Amino acid sequence: MGTLVGVIVVSVIFVILILLLTLTQTKKAYDYKHTIDPLPDENNNGREKSETK
């Protein structure tokens, strides 16, 4: 029985460690600030289209 208890204790510690690592990485992912490129100016788009025709 001693071996069974040891395996269970090690398994529970392993599961808790994996859970903590997962929560830490998820928090880091949510803290990351994504950036996007600004939309092109409508006036500039109109000029480019008229110049190419």
N, C-alpha and C positions, 0 to 999 in steps of 0.2 A: 504493500500500500504506500510505502514511503516514496517509491519511484513515481507512482501515479500522482501524488500530491506535488512532487517536484516539477513534473511535466506541466501540470495545470498552472502552477505559480509562474513558471517561465512563460507559458503561453499567454497568461493574463498580462504580464509585464510587457511582452512583445506587442500585444494588441493595443495597450495603452500608449506605448511608444509610437506606433504607427498612427494612432488617432491624433496624438499631439503634433506629429510632423505634418499630417494632413491639414489640421486646423491652422497651423502656422503658415503653410504655403497658401492656403485659401485666403487668409487675411492679407498676405503680401500681394496676392493677385488683385484683390479688391482695392488695395491702396494705390496701385499703379495708375498713373494719369495718362490716358491715351490722348494723342493729338491728331488732328486732321488738317489737311491742307485747306486754305480758304477757297471759297468758290470764285471762279473767274468773274471779272467785271462784265456786266451786260453790254456796256458801251464798247468795250474792247472786242468782245465777241462779234458784235455787229460789224465793226470795221474790218475784221479779218475775213468775214464771209463775203462782204461786198468787194474787197480787193481781189479775192481769188476768182471771182466770176468774170 
